[in-house]
Amino acid sequence: MTVPAPSPRSPRSSGLLPRPPRRARSLAAVFSRVTNVLIGLCCAVFVLGPASGLNRIYGSGGALLKAQTAYFERWGVIPLDLWSGSLRALITPLTALFVHGSWLHLLGNMLFLYVFGAMTEARMGRLPFAAFYLIIGYLALLGYAAAHAASGQTLVGASGSISGVLGAFLFLFPTARVTSIFPFLFFLPLRFPAWIVLLFWFFLQWQAAQDDPRGPGVAYLAHVVGFALGFLYAWARYGRDSVGATRGDVRATEGESQP
């Protein structure tokens, strides 16, 4: 998800694919315009940029690697520069949300956004969801940069925002059924309530952040910060009444066969 560029690794995840309730699916189909735009922007930026390797304007071989490094340094977050007071550096936590380091990095993030973004957007509304996505993503990257203030490594990726979406989803749809694939269970698809799967995912990110305090590879701390902020925002904004109504919708569809 959020990775220091230019050599990202995939985040630890549980292969999540939620099965939303019928009413939520219909709402998502109507109100997921922002989610689709965000996915489209991230894909367009990646394909047109040097990281994809498809744009011949950046050359190949050594020239391409040089262009990639310059590209990440221009649009990504460099914690050491962020705290220098530069106005341009203060904007990079926003620009970095639309930059990805590899095809695997992009596709992993977009899958999570596609799966969880539509229902969350449907519940929040388009403009509030867009603001939520950008602000949570900015704060998640800012939190990572604060913890690694002396680092000169570039950080790119949308997963600070997407982790916030997961946190909000956990509060808003805790009993929505999620189909998960676990490698250690021979990749068998199993269905669990969202609260089990997402808390398990959060535990993996938290544990990885503790095991890797210097932050190379995947910026797990940004995932932890984004998830916590997303959950807290949903709790403060929507409260228990909203959760109760959502839980009732989900329970009514749990017995239906999966489409």
Salt bridges, closest charged atoms under 4 A:
ASP212 OD2 - ARG9 NH2 3.98
ASP249 OD2 - ARG23 NH2 2.74
GLU254 OE1 - ARG177 NH2 3.52
GLU256 OE1 - ARG19 NH2 3.87
GLU256 OE1 - ARG22 NH2 3.39
